[in-house]
């Protein structure tokens, strides 16, 4: 089978595409013929040796896939051969076949395409757990989403609106902000040309945002954290800016505010029931037509390095995918 391999840490141009042996299935595992694989910021980090989990060389990036079950191990009863599924292998998805623990494999809704399936799990899962499980977002509250046109940011806009919040979307270009409005943003801020601190104050009537969703970090964090509302919750999603910021503790004290970490993948080991319950709700919403992933661009497997570069250079709006077509 064909696979994209990382044999040394570095930039996407270090990746190679090779034919390797098909992996063997063990008890409790499922082999999937991959149709498409979502590209996520952890893929950018893992090939550079910067991610918190590091598999041994050689490995394939790719932590979410859609495809067809082609083999099941002993004891697997939640899916069967021939089922259309979505799955979370953690890594290895940039390949024509992948092995996934059965508990991380779910049947796809009948109306879900392979492309939507591959672009669904990580971004919607992250945002839903962040907003519902971690922030306890309430109807009528104000949600500020930074990096709002990116993979996770756009889903936070969409889910926040679905959950009844007033959504303020902040992004870097008019094109990105226009997309957030299509996904439900009530107000927009272009933080490359507008004063972010002043605009948040203006749009919240001086109160600040009840929940701030931040996958960016860096300078944007330094400004936005000072516009957290009384008893607000600041969600730390990631650091696509490249700089991990620090919080002056007096800000949390004076506002009775909370800095809330969101390591979505950590639930796989510590409390997978949270993810199972989240996916049941999310897939139900998708089946009802309430959610629609925005696919920015797809790349064939032979051009997979370009897919990761699309995220590294922050060109993506919504999801980038790798398909197994050559």
Buried (B, 14 or more C-beta within 10 A) or exposed (E): BBBBBBEEEEEBEBBEBEEBEBBEBEEEBBBBBBBBBBBBBBBBBBBBEEBEEEBEEBBBBBBBBBBBBBBBBEEBEEBEEEBBBBBBBBBBBBBBBBBBBBBBBBBBBEEBBBBBBBBBBBBBBBBBBBBBBBBEBEEEBBBBBBBBBBBBBBBBBBBBBBBEBBBBBBBBEEEBBBBBBEBBBBBBBBBEEEEBBEBBBEBBEEBBBBBBBBBBBBEBBBBBBBBBBEEBBBBBBBBBBEEEBEBEEEBBEEBEBBBBEBBBBEBBEEEEEBBEBBBEEBBEBBBEEEBEBBBBBBBBBEBBBBBBBBBBEBEBBBBBBBBBEE
